[in-house]
Amino acid sequence: MEGIINVNKPSGITSFDVIRVLRKVLKEKRIGHTGTLDPLAEGVLVVCLGRATRLVQDIEGYSKVYVAGFELGYRTDTYDIEGKTVESSDKKSATKEELEEVLKCFIGDIKQIPPMYSALKVDGQKLYDLARKGIEIEREARDIHIDFIEILDFDGVKGKIRCGVSKGTYIRSLIDDMGRELGTFATMNSLVRERVGDSKIEDAFSLENIEKLYNEGKLDFLQSVEEFFSYPDIEIDSGKNLTLFLNGNTIRQQADNGRYRVYCEGKFLGLANVNNNLLKGYKYF
């Protein structure tokens, strides 16, 4: 089996639990997800099967949209409600106007320090393994980009925000930083990933629905690589250019700069970049 699935991950299980279930249901060993969601989080988890697992890193780089709930006044070691409370503040609330001003500070290109409870590796060790041993190490701030943040709900203590962010952004850390800027603490109490690139939560399939469809002999949940990557099409000839392309060489191709789906005589060959009228494949199928 080969293709891409937009899974609606439920809260309460890990991203790898999703992979484990799909391997059992679909009887496919080569499955990988494209961006971890914590057990607390739910929503879009894009999963690649078969040869499409080559594209995991491409999809990981897509921008994402989240809706996050939070509450003010305390922080935990994990920055969310699943952790242990480690600090509290005498200031338990803020005004909506204060929150709006603080959130403006996070729009655009910013630096963010990842949380200790994360799967990032330092010297070969995952940060959360160190954190569980009570070890905290210095982490380098990373460059991220935040497109927008909007307040969906806020009563002075609890609220929800919706934000569009780049790869590598930790919403837990964003909320923790937000609390500090407000002169208090803030902890994330819910998280829904609404979108990864063009994959939307309203189009996602639950694990139960995937199993039901598969048992009925239907693959409605499975997108082909061609369908998923909605790049423009480029047709190359079946002579020298085809040989050059399949051997990983650059070929001359009159086209605008950008990414393309490559075809020869109507057959999908893979994905390519065009730069200055030179085409080179980067994923082959």
Helices and strands as residue ranges (DSSP letters): E 3-9, H 15-26, E 31-33, E 42-49, G 50-55, H 56-60, E 64-72, E 74-76, E 85-88, H 96-104, E 108-112, E 121-122, E 125-126, H 127-132, E 142-154, E 158-165, H 171-181, E 186-196, E 199-200, G 201-203, H 207-215, E 222-223, H 225-228, E 233-235, H 240-246, E 251-252, E 258-264, E 267-275, E 278-284
